[in-house]
Amino acid sequence: MIAIALGVVMVGSCGDGGDSTSGPTTTSTTSRPDGDITLVDDFENGSNGWASDMSDFSEATRPDDFLSETGSAPPGFEVDDGFVHLAATNTSDDVFMYLRRLVGPDDGLEPSTDYEIGYTVEFASDAPTGCAGIGGAPGEAVWLKVGAAGEEPVPVNNDGDVRLSVDKGNQSQAGPAAEIAGDVANGIPCEEALDSDRPPYAMVERSASVEGTTDDDGNLWLFVGTDSGFEGRTSIYYDRIEVHIAPQA
């Protein structure tokens, strides 16, 4: 599970995107003689070095309700389990909200080296399966992406159009720096979810692998986020991110 701070916080602004998070590091890192590295962030005690942000909007469509917080949990879950809550309304029909984290030589990475990075991401979603929505479904039209790059993936403002500095692809399409791990539909049938006072949250697990190359100093940026085609509000509680990094043969 992922936690980004102690207590409920609204974090400060970060660049052209949204908010960033910080806190004590509780990452579990395991290195093997063959160069393989496994990082597990369960966010029970802090952000573990992950920061939050958003991109893919214009000055006119920038979400004004972007939320990044810790110390909270979705209804029916325990706060002590540790979550990182990201939420925003996709007024641009294209918002990407994400977490990013730096790993490097202190974690066992080598300079200018190609790696295979495998992700397993666990999160709570209130997006039912099989529902229709404006622009697309709230579950199936919001894609979870996992990525890696030798440069920091940050929002870049180009004449009022804010995009990510690395190529993650767009919505259902992957890019050189990111792969699609699935969508955020939580498996609860739409009819059942709509019978509730509010759509319930359920845990979802997604996995995918991406290739990445460290920079000249051995640094590599990891990122996980949602690329939305649903013109409504997406609310995700990240609970656990496990990353396996292996040098390519």
HUWO-V800114 format. One record per helix or strand of 3 or more residues. SS is the DSSP state (alpha for helix, beta for strand). FROM is the first residue (numbers start at 1). TO is the last residue. Records with the same first field share a line. If there is no record, write none. Layout:
BEGIN
SS=FROM-TO + FROM-TO
END
This chain:
BEGIN
beta=28-31 + 37-41 + 51-55 + 67-70 + 84-89 + 96-103 + 114-125 + 142-149 + 155-158 + 161-164 + 178-183 + 202-213 + 220-228 + 233-247
alpha=79-81 + 105-107 + 190-194
END
